[in-house]
Amino acid sequence: MFKLIIKNLWSRRGRNAWLLAELTIVTVLAWIILDPVIVQLYTLQRPAGYDIDRLVRVDVMEVSKASPQYLHDEDSSEHHAAAIERIISGIEALPEVESAVPVLRWATFESQGMAMSTVNKDDSVSVSTRSIRFAAGTPFFETMGLTAAGGTSLSTLSGASDVVISKSLAEALYPGENAAGHYLGDRASDFNPEHGQRIAGVVDDAIVNSSDGRNMIIYESAPLVNLVHSRPEEMNIVIRLKPAVEPRRFLAALRPLMATTLKSGNIKIHNAAYYPDIRDEVRYGSGETDKMRVNTALAVFFLVNLCLGVIGTFYLQTRKRSRDAGVMRSFGATPGYILREMLGEGALLTVIAWLIGCIAYMQYAIKEGLTVMGGFNGAIIADYMPCWTDNFAMHFAVVSIIIYAIMTAVVCVGIYIPGRRISRVSPVEALRDE
């Protein structure tokens, strides 16, 4: 059959050249339009690295000083910290709650703000990191659902006054070594141990902010009173729910308690939200949601036109081949054989056009520098937090296979619908005008 397919394609080379050109252009356009959508869809579905589905976050606020309920003798960081601890104790007393911890609002997971720092790997290389700050002596890692790495015990981390770093940062700074016990930046010649931060342990990587992608992380603890300062509204409380607790039902039960039971001194809580909902809000605020909607709309529009255009072209071309089908039937060919032969022609034409289109786009990508991961930390992130989207060969292969699958399906549909009918036509009817 393969020889017959080659013979038929060659005998109609003039007509097939136009089909080949059309499919090649479609392949290049598919790369331009579908590639960002595929990558963004994967990025949005990537695991967070912590137990986001069991977490709720509430905001801390101070009673207005103009309010008659304000206690002027409790207007200090120490009083605010003690009040937050009493509120957390009240939250942990609820039957649905497993644990709760205070965190700094602008330096935690899925926050609107950003805390960054730079660590010197050695005298020539610096690593940019994200900082997450939490209250010392609290079960922060257990509450967030983070996993210890490198033989570290979470029970020792939660009470540590030193820093904890993510697995990728540990591998970048101390390849093949245990990072625990080292000091951040101690490989640099100007390192001063008196001002250094000792590494207490290592935890697995996590996504700090879903709209920013992957980051290496430093977890810094400090006494709650130092985090509060004179601005308690800078604090959040993260609540970990027990298994099988429905988060939104818990939020509905929590809200009436905020202004009554869960209030202490001049501190109260408000604006409780489920962590996946917070993540969606952060994505929307950063423009990721709108970008995804625009790219998806363009991709859907392109796919619809691709299907209609390519299916229509192959539908018309296949319908014109009733005479060929009649000749083949007169020589004893079965309808199934004829249909497979037509599908084989379309599949081979698609493969050739797909290869030409992918090679053309690859040359464009190489010329434009799309094969190199950009950004200050790009190369280090790609080395120590590898992902198929960073590896050009794997990225190219994955997207190319997806495009090939779509094009093959579209071409086969365009051939199968008319081909199934004409392959069953009788030889007499097909050749009666000859």
Secondary structure, DSSP 4 states (H G I P E B T S, - for coil): -HHHHHHHHHHTHHHHHHHHHHHHHHHHHHHHHHHHHHHHHHHHHS--SS-GGGEEEEEEEEPPTTSTT--GGG-SHHHHHHHHHHHHHHHHTSTTEEEEEEEETTSSTT-SS--EEEEESSSS-EEEEEEEEEETTS-HHHHHT--EETT--HHHHHT-SSEEEEHHHHHHHSTTS--TT-BTTTTSTT--GGG--BEEEEE----SBTTTB---EEEEEE-HHHHHTT-GGGEEEEEEEPTT--HHHHHHHHGGGTTTTTEETTEEEEEEEEHHHHHHHHHHHHTHHHHHHHHHHHHHHHHHHHHHHHHHHHHHHHHTTHHHHHHHHHTT--HHHHHHHHHHHHHHHHHHHHHHHHHHHHHHHHHTTTTS--STTHHHHHHHS--TTT-HHHHHHHHHHHHHHHHHHHHHHHHHHHHHHHTTS-HHHHTTT-
